[in-house]
Amino acid sequence: MPATGFPVYSNSVRTEMQSWERRGWVVTVADSRQVVLEKRNSIPLCLNVLLVFMTAFLWTIAWAVRARKKETQTRVLAITPDGELDRVTLVVGATKLEPLT
């Protein structure tokens, strides 16, 4: 681990992380053993407002339900002891992983 305190990843791990980040995923936990990425599922605000006005406010019910229940998808990149990418897994439900600070 370098002096900055952040782990150094192999090219395969960095490439995989960048691939997921380009698709809208965000790194929430990263250490020498795993990298956790999350993506929130939501409807863009401008699309939601347009749909609300087009359907005479019928979409407000669906919007209120979605706003109360924010779904989060989580991907975990497991890293081998030698720093290479081991596997990518999808975590369903609460992760109990502490986010980066």
VMD Tcl script that builds the backbone (N, CA, C; Angstrom):
set m [mol new atoms 303]
animate dup $m
set s [atomselect $m all]
$s set {name element resname resid chain x y z} {
  {N N MET 1 A 0.856 -1.182 0.000}
  {CA C MET 1 A 0.000 0.000 0.000}
  {C C MET 1 A 0.896 1.238 0.000}
  {N N PRO 2 A 0.640 2.198 -0.881}
  {CA C PRO 2 A 1.478 3.393 -0.946}
  {C C PRO 2 A 1.243 4.326 0.232}
  {N N ALA 3 A 2.023 5.387 0.296}
  {CA C ALA 3 A 1.951 6.338 1.412}
  {C C ALA 3 A 0.610 7.044 1.498}
  {N N THR 4 A -0.167 7.097 0.425}
  {CA C THR 4 A -1.460 7.789 0.453}
  {C C THR 4 A -2.508 7.029 1.258}
  {N N GLY 5 A -2.285 5.744 1.504}
  {CA C GLY 5 A -3.247 4.951 2.246}
  {C C GLY 5 A -4.230 4.213 1.366}
  {N N PHE 6 A -4.219 4.479 0.061}
  {CA C PHE 6 A -5.107 3.796 -0.866}
  {C C PHE 6 A -4.383 2.626 -1.499}
  {N N PRO 7 A -5.056 1.502 -1.698}
  {CA C PRO 7 A -4.400 0.352 -2.315}
  {C C PRO 7 A -4.078 0.612 -3.783}
  {N N VAL 8 A -3.047 -0.066 -4.270}
  {CA C VAL 8 A -2.684 0.018 -5.678}
  {C C VAL 8 A -3.265 -1.210 -6.357}
  {N N TYR 9 A -4.044 -0.989 -7.414}
  {CA C TYR 9 A -4.706 -2.090 -8.102}
  {C C TYR 9 A -3.976 -2.425 -9.394}
  {N N SER 10 A -4.122 -3.662 -9.818}
  {CA C SER 10 A -3.544 -4.097 -11.087}
  {C C SER 10 A -4.314 -3.467 -12.235}
  {N N ASN 11 A -3.756 -3.581 -13.432}
  {CA C ASN 11 A -4.426 -3.018 -14.611}
  {C C ASN 11 A -5.785 -3.656 -14.841}
  {N N SER 12 A -5.901 -4.962 -14.583}
  {CA C SER 12 A -7.187 -5.627 -14.799}
  {C C SER 12 A -8.257 -5.093 -13.846}
  {N N VAL 13 A -7.885 -4.836 -12.595}
  {CA C VAL 13 A -8.845 -4.295 -11.623}
  {C C VAL 13 A -9.219 -2.867 -12.005}
  {N N ARG 14 A -8.220 -2.043 -12.352}
  {CA C ARG 14 A -8.513 -0.656 -12.743}
  {C C ARG 14 A -9.387 -0.604 -13.992}
  {N N THR 15 A -9.114 -1.474 -14.959}
  {CA C THR 15 A -9.924 -1.516 -16.181}
  {C C THR 15 A -11.363 -1.901 -15.867}
  {N N GLU 16 A -11.529 -2.908 -15.009}
  {CA C GLU 16 A -12.879 -3.342 -14.629}
  {C C GLU 16 A -13.613 -2.230 -13.883}
  {N N MET 17 A -12.925 -1.541 -12.951}
  {CA C MET 17 A -13.539 -0.439 -12.207}
  {C C MET 17 A -13.965 0.675 -13.166}
  {N N GLN 18 A -13.094 1.049 -14.100}
  {CA C GLN 18 A -13.426 2.113 -15.049}
  {C C GLN 18 A -14.587 1.712 -15.946}
  {N N SER 19 A -14.641 0.443 -16.306}
  {CA C SER 19 A -15.744 -0.046 -17.133}
  {C C SER 19 A -17.077 0.137 -16.422}
  {N N TRP 20 A -17.127 -0.225 -15.142}
  {CA C TRP 20 A -18.372 -0.066 -14.374}
  {C C TRP 20 A -18.671 1.403 -14.128}
  {N N GLU 21 A -17.637 2.224 -13.862}
  {CA C GLU 21 A -17.865 3.646 -13.602}
  {C C GLU 21 A -18.414 4.351 -14.835}
  {N N ARG 22 A -17.983 3.948 -16.037}
  {CA C ARG 22 A -18.523 4.542 -17.266}
  {C C ARG 22 A -20.008 4.243 -17.426}
  {N N ARG 23 A -20.470 3.162 -16.831}
  {CA C ARG 23 A -21.887 2.792 -16.913}
  {C C ARG 23 A -22.707 3.378 -15.764}
  {N N GLY 24 A -22.108 4.280 -14.967}
  {CA C GLY 24 A -22.862 4.963 -13.926}
  {C C GLY 24 A -22.705 4.401 -12.525}
  {N N TRP 25 A -21.841 3.403 -12.338}
  {CA C TRP 25 A -21.613 2.829 -11.018}
  {C C TRP 25 A -20.602 3.687 -10.268}
  {N N VAL 26 A -20.710 3.733 -8.933}
  {CA C VAL 26 A -19.834 4.544 -8.092}
  {C C VAL 26 A -19.151 3.635 -7.073}
  {N N VAL 27 A -17.836 3.834 -6.874}
  {CA C VAL 27 A -17.090 3.066 -5.875}
  {C C VAL 27 A -17.468 3.581 -4.495}
  {N N THR 28 A -17.967 2.687 -3.627}
  {CA C THR 28 A -18.338 3.088 -2.271}
  {C C THR 28 A -17.386 2.537 -1.223}
  {N N VAL 29 A -16.799 1.372 -1.476}
  {CA C VAL 29 A -15.831 0.782 -0.554}
  {C C VAL 29 A -14.690 0.219 -1.388}
  {N N ALA 30 A -13.462 0.501 -0.981}
  {CA C ALA 30 A -12.308 -0.031 -1.706}
  {C C ALA 30 A -11.191 -0.342 -0.726}
  {N N ASP 31 A -10.698 -1.557 -0.776}
  {CA C ASP 31 A -9.523 -1.922 0.001}
  {C C ASP 31 A -8.706 -2.913 -0.817}
  {N N SER 32 A -7.726 -3.553 -0.205}
  {CA C SER 32 A -6.840 -4.442 -0.955}
  {C C SER 32 A -7.495 -5.764 -1.328}
  {N N ARG 33 A -8.659 -6.079 -0.738}
  {CA C ARG 33 A -9.320 -7.351 -1.016}
  {C C ARG 33 A -10.522 -7.233 -1.923}
  {N N GLN 34 A -11.204 -6.084 -1.919}
  {CA C GLN 34 A -12.405 -5.941 -2.736}
  {C C GLN 34 A -12.713 -4.485 -3.014}
  {N N VAL 35 A -13.482 -4.283 -4.082}
  {CA C VAL 35 A -13.992 -2.967 -4.453}
  {C C VAL 35 A -15.497 -3.124 -4.589}
  {N N VAL 36 A -16.257 -2.265 -3.923}
  {CA C VAL 36 A -17.720 -2.329 -3.963}
  {C C VAL 36 A -18.220 -1.132 -4.761}
  {N N LEU 37 A -19.063 -1.420 -5.772}
  {CA C LEU 37 A -19.648 -0.382 -6.602}
  {C C LEU 37 A -21.162 -0.417 -6.443}
  {N N GLU 38 A -21.795 0.759 -6.458}
  {CA C GLU 38 A -23.243 0.833 -6.326}
  {C C GLU 38 A -23.814 1.734 -7.412}
  {N N LYS 39 A -25.076 1.459 -7.754}
  {CA C LYS 39 A -25.795 2.277 -8.728}
  {C C LYS 39 A -27.236 2.402 -8.269}
  {N N ARG 40 A -27.690 3.611 -8.161}
  {CA C ARG 40 A -29.071 3.844 -7.753}
  {C C ARG 40 A -29.975 3.805 -8.985}
  {N N ASN 41 A -31.094 3.138 -8.837}
  {CA C ASN 41 A -32.099 3.090 -9.899}
  {C C ASN 41 A -33.096 4.199 -9.663}
  {N N SER 42 A -33.162 5.119 -10.577}
  {CA C SER 42 A -34.123 6.210 -10.408}
  {C C SER 42 A -34.557 6.733 -11.771}
  {N N ILE 43 A -35.673 7.419 -11.760}
  {CA C ILE 43 A -36.194 8.055 -12.959}
  {C C ILE 43 A -35.634 9.477 -12.989}
  {N N PRO 44 A -35.064 9.919 -14.108}
  {CA C PRO 44 A -34.565 11.301 -14.171}
  {C C PRO 44 A -35.677 12.301 -13.888}
  {N N LEU 45 A -35.349 13.351 -13.179}
  {CA C LEU 45 A -36.339 14.331 -12.750}
  {C C LEU 45 A -37.068 14.968 -13.930}
  {N N CYS 46 A -36.326 15.366 -14.974}
  {CA C CYS 46 A -37.002 16.040 -16.100}
  {C C CYS 46 A -37.978 15.103 -16.809}
  {N N LEU 47 A -37.630 13.824 -16.943}
  {CA C LEU 47 A -38.557 12.857 -17.538}
  {C C LEU 47 A -39.776 12.682 -16.651}
  {N N ASN 48 A -39.563 12.618 -15.366}
  {CA C ASN 48 A -40.678 12.456 -14.438}
  {C C ASN 48 A -41.623 13.649 -14.499}
  {N N VAL 49 A -41.089 14.863 -14.519}
  {CA C VAL 49 A -41.932 16.071 -14.581}
  {C C VAL 49 A -42.726 16.089 -15.881}
  {N N LEU 50 A -42.071 15.743 -16.999}
  {CA C LEU 50 A -42.760 15.698 -18.283}
  {C C LEU 50 A -43.908 14.689 -18.255}
  {N N LEU 51 A -43.655 13.499 -17.721}
  {CA C LEU 51 A -44.707 12.477 -17.633}
  {C C LEU 51 A -45.853 12.924 -16.728}
  {N N VAL 52 A -45.522 13.607 -15.654}
  {CA C VAL 52 A -46.563 14.091 -14.739}
  {C C VAL 52 A -47.489 15.061 -15.462}
  {N N PHE 53 A -46.922 16.019 -16.189}
  {CA C PHE 53 A -47.766 16.981 -16.895}
  {C C PHE 53 A -48.529 16.342 -18.049}
  {N N MET 54 A -47.911 15.386 -18.737}
  {CA C MET 54 A -48.580 14.753 -19.881}
  {C C MET 54 A -49.745 13.867 -19.460}
  {N N THR 55 A -49.693 13.302 -18.304}
  {CA C THR 55 A -50.746 12.375 -17.874}
  {C C THR 55 A -51.621 12.969 -16.777}
  {N N ALA 56 A -51.680 14.275 -16.743}
  {CA C ALA 56 A -52.568 14.982 -15.808}
  {C C ALA 56 A -52.365 14.526 -14.366}
  {N N PHE 57 A -51.119 14.474 -13.964}
  {CA C PHE 57 A -50.720 14.175 -12.587}
  {C C PHE 57 A -50.976 12.740 -12.129}
  {N N LEU 58 A -51.296 11.832 -13.049}
  {CA C LEU 58 A -51.475 10.430 -12.652}
  {C C LEU 58 A -50.158 9.785 -12.234}
  {N N TRP 59 A -49.039 10.303 -12.759}
  {CA C TRP 59 A -47.737 9.725 -12.424}
  {C C TRP 59 A -47.259 10.135 -11.030}
  {N N THR 60 A -47.904 11.073 -10.386}
  {CA C THR 60 A -47.450 11.498 -9.057}
  {C C THR 60 A -47.514 10.356 -8.055}
  {N N ILE 61 A -48.451 9.455 -8.220}
  {CA C ILE 61 A -48.545 8.292 -7.319}
  {C C ILE 61 A -47.302 7.410 -7.481}
  {N N ALA 62 A -46.969 7.083 -8.729}
  {CA C ALA 62 A -45.783 6.250 -8.975}
  {C C ALA 62 A -44.516 6.958 -8.520}
  {N N TRP 63 A -44.431 8.254 -8.751}
  {CA C TRP 63 A -43.256 9.022 -8.346}
  {C C TRP 63 A -43.096 9.038 -6.828}
  {N N ALA 64 A -44.205 9.202 -6.117}
  {CA C ALA 64 A -44.147 9.220 -4.655}
  {C C ALA 64 A -43.668 7.879 -4.109}
  {N N VAL 65 A -44.132 6.789 -4.701}
  {CA C VAL 65 A -43.694 5.456 -4.261}
  {C C VAL 65 A -42.205 5.279 -4.544}
  {N N ARG 66 A -41.732 5.656 -5.741}
  {CA C ARG 66 A -40.317 5.516 -6.092}
  {C C ARG 66 A -39.439 6.393 -5.215}
  {N N ALA 67 A -39.925 7.586 -4.884}
  {CA C ALA 67 A -39.130 8.499 -4.058}
  {C C ALA 67 A -38.943 7.953 -2.655}
  {N N ARG 68 A -39.926 7.254 -2.149}
  {CA C ARG 68 A -39.830 6.696 -0.802}
  {C C ARG 68 A -38.977 5.442 -0.764}
  {N N LYS 69 A -38.968 4.686 -1.850}
  {CA C LYS 69 A -38.233 3.416 -1.892}
  {C C LYS 69 A -37.086 3.530 -2.886}
  {N N LYS 70 A -35.929 3.966 -2.413}
  {CA C LYS 70 A -34.767 4.090 -3.292}
  {C C LYS 70 A -34.049 2.755 -3.354}
  {N N GLU 71 A -33.981 2.211 -4.542}
  {CA C GLU 71 A -33.307 0.941 -4.740}
  {C C GLU 71 A -31.829 1.187 -5.015}
  {N N THR 72 A -30.998 0.304 -4.517}
  {CA C THR 72 A -29.566 0.397 -4.758}
  {C C THR 72 A -29.066 -0.950 -5.244}
  {N N GLN 73 A -28.332 -0.930 -6.345}
  {CA C GLN 73 A -27.668 -2.134 -6.818}
  {C C GLN 73 A -26.223 -2.071 -6.351}
  {N N THR 74 A -25.653 -3.203 -5.975}
  {CA C THR 74 A -24.279 -3.241 -5.480}
  {C C THR 74 A -23.501 -4.319 -6.221}
  {N N ARG 75 A -22.313 -3.965 -6.706}
  {CA C ARG 75 A -21.382 -4.911 -7.323}
  {C C ARG 75 A -20.122 -4.946 -6.469}
  {N N VAL 76 A -19.573 -6.133 -6.240}
  {CA C VAL 76 A -18.351 -6.288 -5.468}
  {C C VAL 76 A -17.294 -6.896 -6.381}
  {N N LEU 77 A -16.152 -6.189 -6.521}
  {CA C LEU 77 A -15.024 -6.707 -7.271}
  {C C LEU 77 A -14.065 -7.345 -6.272}
  {N N ALA 78 A -13.953 -8.667 -6.267}
  {CA C ALA 78 A -13.057 -9.366 -5.354}
  {C C ALA 78 A -11.655 -9.377 -5.962}
  {N N ILE 79 A -10.662 -9.139 -5.128}
  {CA C ILE 79 A -9.286 -9.026 -5.580}
  {C C ILE 79 A -8.442 -10.106 -4.920}
  {N N THR 80 A -7.610 -10.769 -5.705}
  {CA C THR 80 A -6.738 -11.822 -5.181}
  {C C THR 80 A -5.607 -11.199 -4.372}
  {N N PRO 81 A -4.906 -11.994 -3.539}
  {CA C PRO 81 A -3.795 -11.447 -2.739}
  {C C PRO 81 A -2.687 -10.810 -3.583}
  {N N ASP 82 A -2.515 -11.258 -4.826}
  {CA C ASP 82 A -1.471 -10.655 -5.661}
  {C C ASP 82 A -1.980 -9.425 -6.418}
  {N N GLY 83 A -3.209 -8.972 -6.151}
  {CA C GLY 83 A -3.728 -7.728 -6.691}
  {C C GLY 83 A -4.490 -7.846 -7.989}
  {N N GLU 84 A -4.757 -9.048 -8.458}
  {CA C GLU 84 A -5.499 -9.244 -9.704}
  {C C GLU 84 A -6.993 -9.374 -9.424}
  {N N LEU 85 A -7.799 -9.123 -10.447}
  {CA C LEU 85 A -9.250 -9.255 -10.329}
  {C C LEU 85 A -9.611 -10.724 -10.216}
  {N N ASP 86 A -10.365 -11.078 -9.166}
  {CA C ASP 86 A -10.771 -12.462 -8.941}
  {C C ASP 86 A -12.143 -12.716 -9.540}
  {N N ARG 87 A -13.157 -11.920 -9.128}
  {CA C ARG 87 A -14.519 -12.121 -9.622}
  {C C ARG 87 A -15.348 -10.864 -9.365}
  {N N VAL 88 A -16.467 -10.790 -10.059}
  {CA C VAL 88 A -17.431 -9.706 -9.887}
  {C C VAL 88 A -18.746 -10.341 -9.468}
  {N N THR 89 A -19.310 -9.889 -8.348}
  {CA C THR 89 A -20.575 -10.455 -7.879}
  {C C THR 89 A -21.591 -9.343 -7.649}
  {N N LEU 90 A -22.845 -9.709 -7.797}
  {CA C LEU 90 A -23.960 -8.807 -7.537}
  {C C LEU 90 A -24.483 -9.095 -6.145}
  {N N VAL 91 A -24.617 -8.047 -5.326}
  {CA C VAL 91 A -25.145 -8.201 -3.974}
  {C C VAL 91 A -26.568 -7.673 -3.975}
  {N N VAL 92 A -27.496 -8.486 -3.488}
  {CA C VAL 92 A -28.902 -8.102 -3.444}
  {C C VAL 92 A -29.254 -7.752 -2.004}
  {N N GLY 93 A -29.928 -6.639 -1.808}
  {CA C GLY 93 A -30.337 -6.224 -0.474}
  {C C GLY 93 A -29.282 -5.387 0.206}
  {N N ALA 94 A -29.449 -5.158 1.491}
  {CA C ALA 94 A -28.526 -4.332 2.261}
  {C C ALA 94 A -27.154 -4.998 2.335}
  {N N THR 95 A -26.083 -4.192 2.209}
  {CA C THR 95 A -24.731 -4.730 2.157}
  {C C THR 95 A -24.010 -4.681 3.499}
  {N N LYS 96 A -24.376 -3.748 4.356}
  {CA C LYS 96 A -23.712 -3.534 5.642}
  {C C LYS 96 A -22.225 -3.241 5.455}
  {N N LEU 97 A -21.857 -2.662 4.311}
  {CA C LEU 97 A -20.485 -2.247 4.048}
  {C C LEU 97 A -20.394 -0.753 4.316}
  {N N GLU 98 A -19.312 -0.325 4.927}
  {CA C GLU 98 A -19.151 1.083 5.242}
  {C C GLU 98 A -18.680 1.830 3.990}
  {N N PRO 99 A -19.331 2.941 3.644}
  {CA C PRO 99 A -18.915 3.695 2.456}
  {C C PRO 99 A -17.580 4.402 2.679}
  {N N LEU 100 A -16.955 4.803 1.562}
  {CA C LEU 100 A -15.709 5.548 1.640}
  {C C LEU 100 A -15.970 6.904 2.264}
  {N N THR 101 A -14.999 7.413 2.991}
  {CA C THR 101 A -15.141 8.758 3.568}
  {C C THR 101 A -14.103 9.677 3.005}
}
mol reanalyze $m
mol bondsrecalc $m
mol representation Tube
mol addrep $m
